[in-house]
Amino acid sequence: MQGLIFISYRRSDSLWAAGPLGMYLQRAFGKSSVFLDGTTIRPGDKWPDRIKSAVQTCRVFLPLVGHSWLTAKDDNGTLKLWKSDDWVRQEIVTALQRRMDCIIIPIFLDQPLTILDHELPADLAGFGKYQGHVVRGSHLEADMTSLIQQLGRHLLVTPNPFQDAEYARPKGSAERKQYENRKRLLTKLRESWIDGMLSKILESSEAFPFGLSVAPEAVVDARGESPTPLGDSRNILQVFNELDRQLLILGAPGAGKTVLLLQLAKALINEADDDPRYSLPVVLNLSSWAAKKRSLNEWIVDDLRDTYQVPTSVGREWAERKELILLLEGLDEVNECDRAACVDAINAHVADFPSAPLVVCSRTEDYEVIGKRLRTQGAITLQAIDLKHSYSFLADSEYIGIRSMASREPALESMLTNPLLLNLIRNAYRGLPVERIELPQSSSTPSDRVHDILRTYVERRLDE
């Protein structure tokens, strides 16, 4: 079973997925059966030799194909796939040469990608004709179960059953207590933040159109060299994983920071619910940190107790063992005189726990005047929504009145680029024909227009 399956991936395109896929496959077929460079190559190994040998001997070759697989470029603007020394290209070429004794299954991440021969170097011709398998971050368990079943048939072996059920049946009283504590916290998180807030903000949060851009200048030693817009297909879990699970989220008021954070929380809660080995996400508001100005770990333990009724001993164990994913709201809600100290506390926590996952949210303007930078691995900024995405969000027939009115009212159309206002307008005027949409006077101030739309929204909700 040694080295049966080889996972090929490009760090800039699919690093976020390689680890979880490798974990699932190693659980199903055994750790030694799966070659994933980050976990298989040992210190002291000559990694080029190990990779070449593994591709030449594997029975299944799984190239991960993300949204930028065809378009990834180096610093000089050259398409990486067209460079003769590109490792992804070399791996695929070797696998194609062995196609008679090597099964090639492209793994499309989140959505299929059509790959035509004229888009590829000559030595990769035919790669696009291989039937692939889609693995979605939002349906990872189901998609990986299907893939593992297929691989079992190809390899003529019976995969090990997922161990989730075994982990879900704690054997001793200590394990049972730990399991109950996890489940209790996850239930409170889901009830408070997902069912209690996210689902009420948005009817279809996954479809909400965010404009995201990498903002490396916002943090110290960030990965990436310049601000870069992110593709439409990127979801927040993918971005979080690509930036090594440490992230600063910036945006203007109403840009959607909280919604984006809660979308990430939802995905992480689902992961932790499915597999007890996943870290526990926890949403905390930094506004309470300034009361005592303690270390971040001490504040986390107290806030877990006060907000989620987690016993102090349990919270301390989770924090010290790095079993938490901190989703920290409201850096801008910390008293202005205390924000620099709060940034210092977060940076000290990152220094003490450099691999611990962490997300911090703040309004851009309030963050920029602090004068200090966080030491997270990366930062993103929420941008105004492109109007074409706003109109796509209003594509259903019940929003035809809004689309018609916005197309002839510039003041209304300009509001559609703000996520908060887009969602407010969508719900305030849903189902109304254009002649029944009463807009505030164009001569009124922007705040007056927002107030009038909000009043319409509240009145309609009260009438339901």
Helices and strands as residue ranges (DSSP letters): E 5-8, H 11-29, G 31-33, E 34-35, H 37-40, H 47-57, E 60-65, G 80-82, H 87-97, E 103-104, E 107-109, G 117-119, G 122-124, G 127-129, E 133-135, G 137-139, H 140-155, H 164-167, H 173-189, I 190-198, H 199-201, G 205-207, E 211-214, G 216-218, E 228-229, H 236-242, E 246-251, H 257-274, E 280-285, G 286-291, H 296-308, H 312-320, E 324-329, G 331-333, G 336-338, H 339-352, E 358-363, H 364-368, E 378-383, H 387-393, G 397-399, H 400-408, H 410-415, H 419-428, G 434-436, H 446-463
